[in-house]
Each structure stands twice: as structure tokens, then as C-alpha cells.
């Protein structure tokens, strides 16, 4: 399942995710810090939504109350819930 999430409070503006059940298959960020946002998708590929939430959910970026990693955790949970309710 493919899902597009509009980020809130980060330099990246959207995240496109693809799930296979609860497994992360693909992630693509739009905008933000190029190197970090190429690395994060490679690191989370193959993880479960729960594992990504546990590892990077709640991380802050500087003075912000969120980060691209935190937004990814939220995007994956929202995508998983949408998939489960479909």
C-alpha cells in the first residue's frame, strides 16, 4: 500500500511510504536535509511500523517538537491504520 503524508513542523514537506502489511517497503522524503533523508529510508526498510516508532518516534530536531524521523513514525502509523481500515 502506498501512502502520502504531509509533514508538520519539519523542513521536509511530505513523505511517501509503501507498506506490505506492517513491513516498511519504501520511503521517500520531499525536501529537507538531503543526506539524512536518503539515509533514513535505507535504515528503516524491512522494519515493522512498531519498530520504527520505537526507535525514532519522539525525536526532536533542535528547538522543534518533532523531526523528520518522528514525522516518519507518524506517517507509517497513519498509513498502517488506513491500510487496516480499508
C-alpha angles and dihedrals in degrees: 000000000000120000134178119212124192107219124227124213100000138102090244112079103202143005125212113203134184120200134188101201103305095338120104109233103169139000129187125181124203114213126349132090105345100211097045092045092053091049099048095059091051091050096050098042109117094017124118121249089248092053093050090049091050095048104040108010112113097023113143126213111220109301094345121107091227142030138204089266092051090047089051090054089051092046092052093049091048091048092048092049091048090050092049092050094048 
